[in-house]
Amino acid sequence: MAKVATLITDLFEDSEFTSPAEAFQSAGHEVVTIEKEAGKKVKGKKGEAEVRIDYSIDDVKPDDFDALLLPGGFSPDILRADDRFVSFVKAMMDAKKPVFAICHGPQLLISAKALEGRDATGYKSIRVDMEYAGANYHDEEVVVCQNQLVTSRTPADLEAFNRESLKLLDKVSK
């Protein structure tokens, strides 16, 4: 089964982590959380979810993982200020590993300069940023690009996001 890295910090959108994580784990995949500090607890912006961090970004490398989850909220904007997270995202995209980004999650893809020429979606407030980064923006519940990148707009799209993400995870775990 696939090992999924999740880059996450405080103020993530609660359901955009918990829903995919539960779906992935229910399908037998391993979900690993990564932040600046291992063992730290981070909280969702709605206060509904609290997540213990498995590893520090300094203790992992992209080769350790099969896929990447980027939940939204304020977390991606906080993390993209740190080059270690941006480099991790870029390496995952360059290696053509599945990447799942919802809502504001594509902000890390923008900073990694990994959206040029790609079909994608995200929260409406980052649409222009995504277009400036070279993405072909689509206002759809889920967009799958090149059997690698799955993006969605909001928590309302989680059912489609999880479904398409699981399809890609099934391919990499065979």
N, CA, C and O of each residue as an XYZ file, in Angstrom:
696
protein
N       0.832     -1.191      0.000
C       0.000      0.000      0.000
C       0.878      1.256      0.000
O       2.066      1.205      0.316
N       0.271      2.362     -0.356
C       1.024      3.610     -0.517
C       1.284      4.299      0.816
O       0.500      4.204      1.761
N       2.408      4.992      0.855
C       2.787      5.815      2.005
C       2.634      7.276      1.568
O       3.337      7.745      0.673
N       1.697      7.989      2.220
C       1.333      9.337      1.813
C       1.883     10.372      2.791
O       1.518     10.379      3.967
N       2.755     11.238      2.305
C       3.260     12.352      3.111
C       2.195     13.439      3.153
O       1.541     13.714      2.147
N       2.021     14.052      4.314
C       1.102     15.181      4.449
C       1.865     16.338      5.068
O       2.338     16.252      6.201
N       1.980     17.429      4.306
C       2.621     18.628      4.832
C       1.528     19.466      5.487
O       0.577     19.891      4.831
N       1.678     19.698      6.796
C       0.590     20.304      7.556
C       1.135     21.076      8.749
O       2.134     20.686      9.353
N       0.466     22.174      9.078
C       0.777     22.923     10.289
C      -0.519     23.539     10.818
O      -1.601     23.299     10.282
N      -0.390     24.328     11.867
C      -1.571     24.937     12.475
C      -2.420     25.681     11.450
O      -1.927     26.185     10.441
N      -3.708     25.727     11.748
C      -4.705     26.448     10.948
C      -5.011     25.781      9.618
O      -5.480     26.439      8.689
N      -4.747     24.462      9.510
C      -5.199     23.722      8.333
C      -6.725     23.661      8.358
O      -7.343     23.806      9.413
N      -7.317     23.448      7.204
C      -8.771     23.264      7.135
C      -9.069     21.850      7.631
O      -8.687     20.868      6.995
N      -9.747     21.757      8.756
C      -9.938     20.495      9.473
C     -10.338     19.333      8.563
O      -9.633     18.326      8.494
N     -11.458     19.469      7.871
C     -11.982     18.362      7.071
C     -11.112     18.052      5.861
O     -11.163     16.938      5.340
N     -10.320     19.007      5.406
C      -9.472     18.758      4.243
C      -8.255     17.901      4.591
O      -7.549     17.425      3.702
N      -8.019     17.711      5.876
C      -7.053     16.685      6.308
C      -7.790     15.433      6.758
O      -7.481     14.336      6.294
N      -8.757     15.579      7.654
C      -9.373     14.397      8.270
C     -10.099     13.517      7.259
O     -10.000     12.293      7.337
N     -10.816     14.102      6.324
C     -11.577     13.305      5.357
C     -10.667     12.488      4.431
O     -10.859     11.277      4.323
N      -9.680     13.105      3.756
C      -8.787     12.285      2.934
C      -7.979     11.284      3.768
O      -7.800     10.139      3.354
N      -7.497     11.703      4.925
C      -6.700     10.787      5.759
C      -7.511      9.553      6.124
O      -7.011      8.431      6.039
N      -8.756      9.755      6.529
C      -9.613      8.612      6.866
C      -9.870      7.740      5.648
O      -9.830      6.514      5.749
N     -10.135      8.354      4.493
C     -10.378      7.595      3.265
C      -9.139      6.788      2.872
O      -9.242      5.615      2.512
N      -7.980      7.419      2.945
C      -6.738      6.730      2.573
C      -6.449      5.574      3.529
O      -6.114      4.472      3.094
N      -6.579      5.829      4.827
C      -6.302      4.796      5.823
C      -7.299      3.642      5.720
O      -6.923      2.481      5.882
N      -8.550      3.953      5.455
C      -9.567      2.909      5.303
C      -9.251      1.998      4.122
O      -9.606      0.820      4.127
N      -8.583      2.548      3.112
C      -8.194      1.769      1.941
C      -6.844      1.060      2.151
O      -6.341      0.399      1.242
N      -6.264      1.202      3.356
C      -5.020      0.501      3.673
C      -3.746      1.291      3.454
O      -2.650      0.752      3.609
N      -3.869      2.551      3.097
C      -2.679      3.379      2.876
C      -2.223      4.004      4.196
O      -3.017      4.183      5.120
N      -0.947      4.329      4.265
C      -0.376      4.958      5.456
C      -0.291      6.471      5.233
O       0.220      6.930      4.212
N      -0.797      7.231      6.197
C      -0.750      8.687      6.120
C       0.230      9.184      7.182
O       0.073      8.895      8.369
N       1.239      9.933      6.745
C       2.294     10.430      7.620
C       2.245     11.961      7.635
O       2.183     12.598      6.584
N       2.274     12.537      8.831
C       2.237     13.997      8.938
C       3.644     14.568      9.134
O       4.465     14.015      9.866
N       3.895     15.692      8.455
C       5.221     16.318      8.449
C       5.057     17.816      8.695
O       4.223     18.476      8.076
N       5.868     18.335      9.609
C       5.860     19.755      9.943
C       7.284     20.127     10.310
O       8.200     19.356     10.024
N       7.502     21.254     10.920
C       8.854     21.651     11.326
C       9.358     20.845     12.505
O      10.565     20.654     12.660
N       8.428     20.363     13.353
C       8.815     19.720     14.599
C       8.027     18.425     14.823
O       6.799     18.451     14.905
N       8.722     17.311     14.921
C       8.076     16.026     15.205
C       7.501     16.022     16.618
O       8.072     16.615     17.533
N       6.367     15.350     16.784
C       5.741     15.223     18.090
C       4.834     16.379     18.464
O       4.027     16.263     19.387
N       4.955     17.477     17.769
C       4.126     18.658     18.019
C       2.672     18.343     17.658
O       2.407     17.513     16.789
N       1.736     19.011     18.330
C       0.330     18.902     17.956
C      -0.064     20.169     17.223
O       0.190     21.276     17.700
N      -0.688     20.007     16.059
C      -1.185     21.151     15.307
C      -2.705     21.094     15.298
O      -3.306     20.020     15.348
N      -3.312     22.273     15.234
C      -4.771     22.355     15.316
C      -5.358     22.942     14.047
O      -4.792     23.841     13.425
N      -6.518     22.400     13.684
C      -7.257     22.924     12.549
C      -7.832     24.284     12.851
O      -8.021     24.639     14.015
N      -8.110     25.043     11.824
C      -8.589     26.414     12.021
C      -9.978     26.466     12.630
O     -10.359     27.477     13.219
N     -10.740     25.382     12.494
C     -12.074     25.349     13.091
C     -12.051     24.737     14.489
O     -13.070     24.720     15.179
N     -10.882     24.231     14.906
C     -10.750     23.643     16.231
C     -11.371     22.264     16.359
O     -11.516     21.747     17.467
N     -11.743     21.660     15.225
C     -12.369     20.338     15.243
C     -11.337     19.218     15.212
O     -11.613     18.107     15.667
N     -10.172     19.495     14.690
C      -9.157     18.452     14.536
C      -7.836     18.889     15.156
O      -7.426     20.044     15.049
N      -7.186     17.932     15.805
C      -5.843     18.133     16.332
C      -5.010     16.959     15.831
O      -5.427     15.805     15.927
N      -3.843     17.261     15.303
C      -3.023     16.241     14.668
C      -1.628     16.247     15.289
O      -0.996     17.296     15.415
N      -1.155     15.055     15.676
C       0.214     14.922     16.162
C       1.124     14.713     14.952
O       0.850     13.878     14.090
N       2.201     15.478     14.906
C       3.142     15.420     13.784
C       4.068     14.216     13.948
O       4.685     14.018     14.994
N       4.143     13.422     12.881
C       4.979     12.222     12.902
C       6.465     12.536     12.728
O       7.311     11.983     13.431
N       6.779     13.438     11.776
C       8.182     13.698     11.453
C       8.444     15.183     11.215
O       7.570     15.931     10.776
N       9.661     15.576     11.517
C      10.146     16.896     11.130
C      10.512     16.841      9.647
O      10.932     15.794      9.154
N      10.358     17.943      8.943
C      10.743     18.022      7.538
C      12.229     17.684      7.364
O      12.640     17.228      6.297
N      13.024     17.904      8.400
C      14.457     17.605      8.331
C      14.754     16.111      8.406
O      15.865     15.687      8.089
N      13.776     15.311      8.822
C      13.987     13.875      9.016
C      13.397     13.007      7.913
O      13.406     11.780      8.014
N      12.883     13.640      6.857
C      12.275     12.873      5.765
C      12.810     13.355      4.433
O      13.372     14.445      4.322
N      12.624     12.522      3.431
C      12.956     12.925      2.071
C      11.854     12.414      1.135
O      11.212     11.407      1.435
N      11.633     13.083      0.029
C      10.555     12.678     -0.883
C      10.625     11.214     -1.310
O       9.589     10.586     -1.531
N      11.833     10.666     -1.430
C      11.976      9.263     -1.829
C      11.342      8.290     -0.838
O      11.097      7.132     -1.177
N      11.076      8.752      0.381
C      10.472      7.896      1.402
C       8.975      7.680      1.176
O       8.362      6.855      1.854
N       8.381      8.414      0.230
C       6.925      8.429      0.086
C       6.476      8.138     -1.338
O       7.206      8.345     -2.307
N       5.240      7.647     -1.419
C       4.631      7.329     -2.710
C       3.741      8.452     -3.228
O       3.506      8.546     -4.433
N       3.241      9.310     -2.328
C       2.295     10.360     -2.708
C       2.347     11.484     -1.676
O       2.969     11.356     -0.621
N       1.671     12.600     -2.013
C       1.696     13.792     -1.166
C       0.302     14.384     -1.045
O      -0.391     14.554     -2.048
N      -0.115     14.699      0.184
C      -1.384     15.364      0.456
C      -1.110     16.774      0.974
O      -0.309     16.969      1.889
N      -1.796     17.764      0.366
C      -1.661     19.168      0.772
C      -3.043     19.704      1.129
O      -3.751     20.213      0.260
N      -3.438     19.593      2.414
C      -4.724     20.162      2.817
C      -4.669     21.683      2.788
O      -3.595     22.282      2.842
N      -5.844     22.294      2.703
C      -5.917     23.749      2.632
C      -5.980     24.419      3.985
O      -5.410     23.933      4.962
N      -6.675     25.535      4.034
C      -6.674     26.394      5.205
C      -5.502     27.357      5.099
O      -5.044     27.669      4.000
N      -5.018     27.826      6.245
C      -3.869     28.742      6.245
C      -2.539     27.993      6.254
O      -1.490     28.593      6.022
N      -2.575     26.700      6.519
C      -1.372     25.870      6.600
C      -0.456     25.996      5.369
O       0.743     26.219      5.537
N      -0.981     25.860      4.138
C      -0.079     25.937      2.981
C       0.647     27.277      2.864
O       1.811     27.325      2.467
N      -0.047     28.361      3.210
C       0.579     29.676      3.116
C       1.691     29.821      4.149
O       2.719     30.439      3.873
N       1.492     29.261      5.322
C       2.520     29.289      6.367
C       3.726     28.452      5.937
O       4.870     28.892      6.054
N       3.459     27.232      5.434
C       4.537     26.310      5.076
C       5.345     26.787      3.871
O       6.546     26.526      3.792
N       4.707     27.476      2.942
C       5.453     27.864      1.738
C       6.470     28.967      1.986
O       7.268     29.284      1.104
N       6.448     29.547      3.161
C       7.472     30.521      3.533
C       8.785     29.835      3.899
O       9.808     30.498      4.073
N       8.757     28.510      4.015
C       9.927     27.714      4.389
C      10.378     26.906      3.172
O       9.648     26.035      2.699
N      11.558     27.187      2.674
C      12.060     26.545      1.455
C      12.132     25.029      1.542
O      12.069     24.355      0.514
N      12.260     24.480      2.736
C      12.329     23.017      2.869
C      11.032     22.359      2.405
O      11.062     21.306      1.767
N       9.907     22.969      2.720
C       8.615     22.415      2.303
C       8.394     22.603      0.806
O       7.874     21.715      0.131
N       8.790     23.755      0.299
C       8.663     24.032     -1.129
C       9.517     23.042     -1.924
O       9.069     22.518     -2.944
N      10.730     22.788     -1.468
C      11.623     21.835     -2.146
C      11.044     20.423     -2.120
O      11.158     19.685     -3.098
N      10.429     20.051     -1.009
C       9.807     18.727     -0.884
C       8.699     18.584     -1.927
O       8.621     17.573     -2.626
N       7.849     19.598     -2.026
C       6.744     19.571     -2.987
C       7.287     19.491     -4.408
O       6.802     18.695     -5.213
N       8.282     20.304     -4.720
C       8.868     20.304     -6.065
C       9.448     18.932     -6.408
O       9.276     18.443     -7.525
N      10.124     18.324     -5.461
C      10.715     17.000     -5.696
C       9.631     15.953     -5.965
O       9.802     15.096     -6.832
N       8.533     16.016     -5.239
C       7.435     15.062     -5.457
C       6.825     15.251     -6.841
O       6.534     14.277     -7.535
N       6.632     16.506     -7.239
C       6.085     16.776     -8.569
C       7.066     16.363     -9.661
O       6.668     15.757    -10.656
N       8.333     16.684     -9.483
C       9.345     16.322    -10.479
C       9.475     14.810    -10.636
O       9.765     14.318    -11.726
N       9.259     14.076     -9.548
C       9.337     12.609     -9.581
C       8.045     11.989    -10.120
O       7.934     10.768    -10.233
N       7.077     12.838    -10.449
C       5.786     12.402    -10.999
C       5.011     11.484    -10.044
O       4.288     10.581    -10.466
N       5.186     11.746     -8.758
C       4.419     11.015     -7.757
C       3.062     11.705     -7.598
O       2.967     12.914     -7.806
N       2.009     10.960     -7.232
C       0.705     11.586     -7.051
C       0.731     12.670     -5.978
O       1.285     12.483     -4.895
N       0.118     13.806     -6.307
C       0.005     14.930     -5.379
C      -1.462     15.334     -5.325
O      -2.105     15.527     -6.357
N      -1.984     15.458     -4.104
C      -3.381     15.790     -3.865
C      -3.446     17.114     -3.120
O      -3.002     17.200     -1.976
N      -4.001     18.162     -3.762
C      -4.037     19.500     -3.161
C      -5.456     20.042     -3.235
O      -6.066     20.079     -4.303
N      -5.968     20.459     -2.089
C      -7.330     20.975     -2.045
C      -7.362     22.380     -1.464
O      -6.574     22.716     -0.580
N      -8.277     23.193     -1.968
C      -8.554     24.526     -1.471
C      -7.332     25.449     -1.638
O      -7.023     25.860     -2.757
N      -6.644     25.773     -0.549
C      -5.436     26.597     -0.606
C      -4.160     25.757     -0.726
O      -3.063     26.311     -0.799
N      -4.293     24.427     -0.749
C      -3.140     23.540     -0.899
C      -2.270     23.879     -2.105
O      -1.046     23.782     -2.017
N      -2.876     24.280     -3.246
C      -2.049     24.622     -4.401
C      -1.077     25.780     -4.178
O      -0.195     26.003     -5.008
N      -1.216     26.522     -3.081
C      -0.242     27.589     -2.815
C       1.173     27.021     -2.718
O       2.129     27.676     -3.133
N       1.315     25.823     -2.179
C       2.644     25.195     -2.128
C       3.114     24.822     -3.530
O       4.310     24.887     -3.812
N       2.200     24.435     -4.408
C       2.555     24.123     -5.795
C       2.965     25.382     -6.544
O       3.863     25.347     -7.385
N       2.303     26.498     -6.236
C       2.664     27.780     -6.843
C       4.097     28.139     -6.453
O       4.911     28.480     -7.311
N       4.398     28.060     -5.161
C       5.745     28.411     -4.687
C       6.805     27.458     -5.221
O       7.962     27.844     -5.392
N       6.412     26.208     -5.484
C       7.344     25.218     -6.037
C       7.485     25.361     -7.556
O       8.249     24.631     -8.188
N       6.742     26.306     -8.129
C       6.754     26.521     -9.580
C       6.449     25.219    -10.317
O       7.126     24.851    -11.277
N       5.403     24.530     -9.837
C       5.078     23.210    -10.359
C       3.720     23.157    -11.069
O       3.189     22.072    -11.305
N       3.161     24.309    -11.406
C       1.832     24.314    -12.028
C       1.824     24.691    -13.506
O       0.786     24.596    -14.160
N       2.944     25.110    -14.029
C       2.963     25.572    -15.413
C       2.480     24.487    -16.382
O       2.997     23.371    -16.416
N       1.459     24.869    -17.172
C       0.915     23.956    -18.167
C       0.004     22.874    -17.614
O      -0.447     22.004    -18.359
N      -0.267     22.915    -16.336
C      -1.095     21.871    -15.709
C      -2.542     22.316    -15.564
O      -2.823     23.487    -15.308
N      -3.445     21.379    -15.728
C      -4.850     21.611    -15.433
C      -5.024     21.454    -13.938
O      -4.561     20.475    -13.352
N      -5.700     22.426    -13.310
C      -5.849     22.385    -11.857
C      -7.004     23.279    -11.421
O      -7.535     24.072    -12.198
N      -7.371     23.126    -10.159
C      -8.342     24.008     -9.531
C      -7.891     24.278     -8.104
O      -6.926     23.682     -7.623
N      -8.581     25.161     -7.446
C      -8.279     25.518     -6.070
C      -9.320     26.514     -5.597
O     -10.259     26.831     -6.327
N      -9.160     27.001     -4.399
C     -10.102     27.970     -3.860
C     -10.116     29.219     -4.740
O      -9.075     29.633     -5.252
N     -11.293     29.817     -4.915
C     -11.440     30.923     -5.871
C     -10.502     32.089     -5.602
O     -10.115     32.782     -6.543
N     -10.122     32.333     -4.349
C      -9.251     33.483     -4.057
C      -7.820     33.291     -4.542
O      -7.064     34.259     -4.621
N      -7.430     32.048     -4.871
C      -6.070     31.826     -5.386
C      -6.069     31.539     -6.886
O      -5.031     31.205     -7.458
N      -7.233     31.668     -7.519
C      -7.334     31.401     -8.957
C      -6.319     32.228     -9.756
O      -5.589     31.681    -10.582
N      -6.269     33.526     -9.514
C      -5.358     34.393    -10.274
C      -3.908     33.998    -10.014
O      -3.089     33.989    -10.933
N      -3.593     33.674     -8.769
C      -2.233     33.221     -8.433
C      -1.886     31.954     -9.223
O      -0.783     31.820     -9.752
N      -2.834     31.042     -9.291
C      -2.607     29.799    -10.025
C      -2.414     30.079    -11.515
O      -1.553     29.483    -12.161
N      -3.221     30.987    -12.048
C      -3.087     31.331    -13.468
C      -1.751     32.009    -13.740
O      -1.106     31.716    -14.747
N      -1.324     32.912    -12.859
C      -0.006     33.536    -13.017
C       1.120     32.506    -12.925
O       2.189     32.689    -13.509
N       0.871     31.429    -12.188
C       1.865     30.358    -12.069
C       1.838     29.427    -13.277
O       2.617     28.477    -13.355
N       0.933     29.706    -14.218
C       0.902     28.934    -15.459
C      -0.120     27.818    -15.503
O      -0.158     27.062    -16.473
N      -0.950     27.695    -14.476
C      -1.963     26.645    -14.462
C      -3.116     26.984    -15.391
O      -3.442     28.153    -15.594
N      -3.723     25.961    -15.947
C      -4.973     26.091    -16.684
C      -6.070     25.848    -15.656
O      -6.399     24.701    -15.353
N      -6.633     26.921    -15.122
C      -7.579     26.828    -14.016
C      -8.954     26.386    -14.515
O      -9.456     26.883    -15.523
N      -9.545     25.447    -13.788
C     -10.893     24.961    -14.098
C     -11.732     25.075    -12.834
O     -11.321     24.603    -11.775
N     -12.885     25.688    -12.931
C     -13.794     25.813    -11.795
C     -14.677     24.557    -11.746
O     -15.849     24.582    -12.122
N     -14.075     23.462    -11.271
C     -14.746     22.164    -11.202
C     -14.444     21.532     -9.850
O     -13.456     21.877     -9.202
N     -15.309     20.598     -9.424
C     -15.137     20.002     -8.099
C     -13.836     19.225     -7.964
O     -13.255     19.174     -6.880
N     -13.380     18.629     -9.034
C     -12.102     17.913     -8.999
C     -11.484     17.946    -10.390
O     -12.179     17.790    -11.394
N     -10.177     18.150    -10.436
C      -9.436     18.146    -11.692
C      -8.261     17.189    -11.518
O      -7.485     17.307    -10.571
N      -8.142     16.241    -12.444
C      -7.020     15.297    -12.431
C      -6.159     15.614    -13.643
O      -6.651     15.636    -14.771
N      -4.885     15.856    -13.415
C      -3.968     16.232    -14.483
C      -2.852     15.196    -14.623
O      -2.127     14.914    -13.669
N      -2.729     14.646    -15.809
C      -1.628     13.747    -16.172
C      -1.486     12.570    -15.201
O      -0.372     12.124    -14.925
N      -2.586     12.078    -14.694
C      -2.554     10.956    -13.749
C      -1.562     11.177    -12.618
O      -0.978     10.225    -12.101
N      -1.370     12.446    -12.234
C      -0.461     12.750    -11.136
C      -1.053     13.731    -10.137
O      -0.945     13.527     -8.928
N      -1.668     14.775    -10.623
C      -2.119     15.859     -9.761
C      -3.644     15.855     -9.645
O      -4.359     15.906    -10.646
N      -4.128     15.794     -8.389
C      -5.564     15.887     -8.113
C      -5.779     17.159     -7.308
O      -5.165     17.340     -6.256
N      -6.657     18.052     -7.801
C      -6.952     19.291     -7.091
C      -8.468     19.464     -6.964
O      -9.237     19.019     -7.816
N      -8.872     20.121     -5.879
C     -10.275     20.455     -5.654
C     -10.361     21.832     -5.017
O      -9.354     22.393     -4.585
N     -11.602     22.383     -4.963
C     -11.793     23.774     -4.553
C     -12.032     23.972     -3.059
O     -11.392     24.818     -2.434
N     -12.947     23.198     -2.484
C     -13.400     23.446     -1.113
C     -13.777     22.139     -0.424
O     -13.792     21.089     -1.066
N     -14.083     22.184      0.879
C     -14.548     20.968      1.557
C     -15.786     20.344      0.901
O     -15.998     19.137      1.020
N     -16.592     21.135      0.222
C     -17.773     20.596     -0.461
C     -17.385     19.603     -1.562
O     -18.212     18.799     -1.992
N     -16.144     19.659     -2.013
C     -15.657     18.790     -3.091
C     -14.944     17.538     -2.575
O     -14.401     16.774     -3.373
N     -14.935     17.316     -1.271
C     -14.126     16.234     -0.698
C     -14.494     14.844     -1.211
O     -13.609     14.006     -1.381
N     -15.749     14.584     -1.456
C     -16.133     13.252     -1.950
C     -15.444     12.960     -3.280
O     -14.867     11.887     -3.456
N     -15.500     13.898     -4.210
C     -14.847     13.726     -5.514
C     -13.327     13.715     -5.374
O     -12.645     12.927     -6.029
N     -12.798     14.592     -4.518
C     -11.355     14.663     -4.271
C     -10.830     13.328     -3.745
O      -9.829     12.809     -4.239
N     -11.506     12.780     -2.748
C     -11.074     11.506     -2.167
C     -11.177     10.375     -3.186
O     -10.280      9.538     -3.283
N     -12.265     10.352     -3.938
C     -12.471      9.298     -4.942
C     -11.335      9.281     -5.963
O     -10.761      8.227     -6.236
N     -11.010     10.449     -6.527
C      -9.966     10.524     -7.558
C      -8.574     10.300     -6.973
O      -7.713      9.711     -7.626
N      -8.353     10.766     -5.750
C      -7.058     10.533     -5.087
C      -6.854      9.042     -4.845
O      -5.762      8.518     -5.068
N      -7.895      8.362     -4.391
C      -7.798      6.915     -4.140
C      -7.517      6.142     -5.426
O      -6.797      5.144     -5.399
N      -8.071      6.587     -6.541
C      -7.788      5.917     -7.829
C      -6.295      5.965     -8.127
O      -5.714      4.969     -8.557
N      -5.664      7.133     -7.900
C      -4.226      7.241     -8.160
C      -3.415      6.443     -7.159
O      -2.404      5.841     -7.520
N      -3.846      6.430     -5.903
C      -3.136      5.641     -4.887
C      -3.192      4.156     -5.224
O      -2.219      3.433     -5.011
N      -4.311      3.706     -5.742
C      -4.440      2.299     -6.120
C      -3.437      1.943     -7.215
O      -2.886      0.842     -7.223
N      -3.202      2.876     -8.140
C      -2.258      2.629     -9.229
C      -0.818      2.516     -8.730
O      -0.061      1.669     -9.204
N      -0.435      3.381     -7.761
C       0.949      3.348     -7.291
C       1.220      2.219     -6.313
O       2.375      1.867     -6.073
N       0.158      1.644     -5.743
C       0.380      0.590     -4.752
C       0.281     -0.807     -5.354
O       0.332     -1.800     -4.628
N       0.140     -0.888     -6.669
C       0.064     -2.215     -7.321
C       1.410     -2.681     -7.782
O       1.527     -3.769     -8.347
